[in-house]
Structure formats: structure tokens, C-alpha cells
Amino acid sequence: MKTTVHLTVNGTQRDAEIDTRMLLVDFLRDRLNLTGTHVGCLTGNCGACTVIMDGLTVKACTILTADTEGSKVMTIEGLTPQTGGLHPLQQAFVEYHALQCGYCTPGMLLSAYQLLQEHPNPDESTIRHGIAGNLCRCTGYQNIIKAIQAVAAQRNEERKA
């Protein structure tokens, strides 16, 4: 069965006729060519497909595209500043060696972004809780935590100035 869905992805209105069984991760990757959203476990356990939908992190492999009607979705491609370059979180991941194979990185970055939206000055425990839905098999998480802490500290310094 087919249906039409209307949603905003990375600030752009998208309207598409889709199969009602199509997963959001497949819509993003196959229909919109936003391949930064990775497919991992397809069970919602690994977090590789994490996106932000209506202000919450969600696993795109567990959501039917038909259920996103009227929603606002941000993928990793939407994190990059319009002016080019890297988002401060992306830059911190590079500087703190918070990625290795990179498979978890898009989902991890979006979880970190949403965490900092909700908790501008998180302690380590809050960071660990905030990224708990994203599995990384390479880094051991310490450098990811350091990168997130660095961005939080930088933003807090900028607020003081």
C-alpha cells in the first residue's frame, strides 16, 4: 500500500509517495540520498541510525516513514553549518580522536548534539547516559566523552564572554 508523507528534513520540506512499510532509515538513505544515517543492527540497539525527530533522538530503523507525517527530522548532514566547515562537535571528535572506523559517529554526534541542547553543562555521568543508546566498537568511549566535555566547556566560556 502507498501513502504520501510530508515532512521537513534538515530544514527542507519533503513530500513523497512511499510504501507504508518503508523505514525512515531507508527513506533517508535511498530516497533522499542522505547516506550519513547508517544502517547497523535494524533492531534499534546500536544507534548507528540515530536522527533527531521533533527534538528527540530516535532510531530511524525503528520508525515507519509514514509515521513521520508533519515531523521535523535532522540527520548528520543537517548538523554541518550552512557556511561550510565542521560543526564544533565534529571538530572536537577530530581533535580528541573520538572516532576510528566512523560507523557510529553520525549517530553518536547527533546524540551528543541533542544532549548538549538539553544539558549545556553535563557531567561525565550525564554524558554517558546521553550517549548510552549508541554503541561504539572501536574507541572505548573516553575520547568521545572528552570531545563532548570540550564542546560544553567552550560553549560555557562563550556564554560568559
C-alpha positions in Angstrom: 0.0 0.0 0.0 1.2 3.5 -0.8 0.8 6.8 1.1 2.0 10.3 0.7 4.2 11.8 3.5 5.1 15.4 4.2 8.0 16.1 6.5 10.9 18.5 6.9 14.4 17.1 6.6 17.3 19.3 7.5 15.2 22.4 7.0 13.8 21.4 3.6 10.2 20.4 3.1 10.0 16.9 1.6 6.9 15.3 0.1 7.0 11.8 -1.2 4.8 8.9 -2.1 6.1 5.9 -0.1 5.3 2.3 0.6 3.6 2.3 4.1 6.2 -0.3 5.3 9.2 1.8 4.4 11.5 2.5 7.4 12.7 6.1 8.0 16.3 5.0 7.6 15.6 3.6 4.2 13.7 6.7 3.2 16.6 8.9 4.2 19.3 6.8 2.6 17.5 5.5 -0.6 15.0 8.3 -1.4 16.8 11.4 -0.2 20.4 10.1 -0.6 21.3 11.1 3.0 23.7 8.2 3.5 25.3 9.6 6.6 22.5 7.9 8.5 24.0 4.4 8.8 22.2 1.1 8.9 23.5 -1.2 11.7 21.5 -3.7 13.6 18.0 -2.9 12.3 16.7 -3.5 15.8 17.3 -0.2 17.5 20.2 -1.5 19.6 23.3 0.0 18.0 22.3 3.7 17.4 24.1 3.9 14.0 20.8 5.2 12.5 20.1 7.9 15.2 18.5 11.0 13.9 16.7 13.9 15.7 13.0 14.0 15.1 10.9 16.7 16.6 13.6 17.5 19.1 14.2 13.9 20.3 16.8 11.4 19.3 15.2 8.4 17.6 16.5 5.2 15.9 15.4 5.6 12.3 15.4 1.8 11.8 12.5 1.5 14.2 10.2 4.2 12.7 8.0 3.9 9.7 8.3 6.8 7.4 4.5 7.0 7.2 4.6 7.8 11.0 6.7 10.9 10.4 3.9 12.9 8.8 4.5 16.6 9.7 7.7 15.9 11.6 11.0 17.7 11.5 14.0 15.4 11.1 17.6 16.3 11.3 20.3 13.9 10.0 24.1 14.2 10.3 24.0 16.2 7.1 21.9 18.8 8.8 24.5 19.2 11.6 27.0 20.7 9.2 26.9 24.5 9.2 25.4 26.2 6.1 28.7 28.2 5.9 30.6 25.0 5.4 33.3 23.5 7.6 32.6 21.4 10.6 30.2 21.7 13.5 32.0 22.3 16.8 31.1 18.7 17.8 32.5 17.3 14.6 35.7 19.3 15.1 36.0 18.1 18.7 35.6 14.5 17.6 38.5 15.0 15.2 40.7 16.9 17.7 40.1 14.4 20.6 40.4 11.3 18.3 36.8 10.3 19.2 36.3 8.2 16.1 38.1 5.4 14.5 36.1 3.4 12.0 33.5 6.1 12.0 30.4 3.8 11.7 28.9 5.0 14.9 30.0 8.6 14.5 26.9 10.2 12.8 24.5 8.7 15.4 26.9 9.5 18.2 27.3 13.1 17.1 23.5 13.6 16.9 23.0 12.1 20.4 25.8 14.4 21.7 24.2 17.4 19.9 20.8 16.7 21.5 22.4 16.0 24.9 24.0 19.5 24.8 20.7 21.0 23.8 19.1 19.6 26.9 22.1 19.8 29.3 24.5 22.6 28.3 27.0 21.7 31.1 26.8 17.9 31.5 29.0 15.9 33.9 30.5 12.7 32.8 27.6 10.6 34.1 25.1 12.7 32.2 27.2 12.4 29.0 27.5 8.6 29.4 23.7 8.4 29.9 23.1 10.7 26.9 25.1 8.5 24.5 24.1 5.2 26.0 21.9 4.3 23.0 24.9 4.4 20.7 27.4 1.6 20.6 31.0 2.1 19.6 33.2 -0.9 19.0 36.4 1.0 18.5 37.1 3.9 20.8 36.3 2.8 24.3 34.1 6.0 24.7 36.7 8.0 26.7 37.7 10.3 23.9 34.1 10.7 22.8 33.3 11.9 26.4 36.3 14.2 26.3 35.2 15.7 23.0 31.7 16.4 24.3 33.1 17.9 27.5 35.3 20.2 25.4 32.4 21.5 23.4 30.3 22.0 26.5 33.2 23.9 28.2 33.8 26.0 25.0 30.1 27.0 24.8 30.0 27.9 28.5 33.0 30.1 28.1 31.4 31.8 25.1 28.2 32.4 27.2 30.3 34.1 29.9 32.0 36.4 27.5 
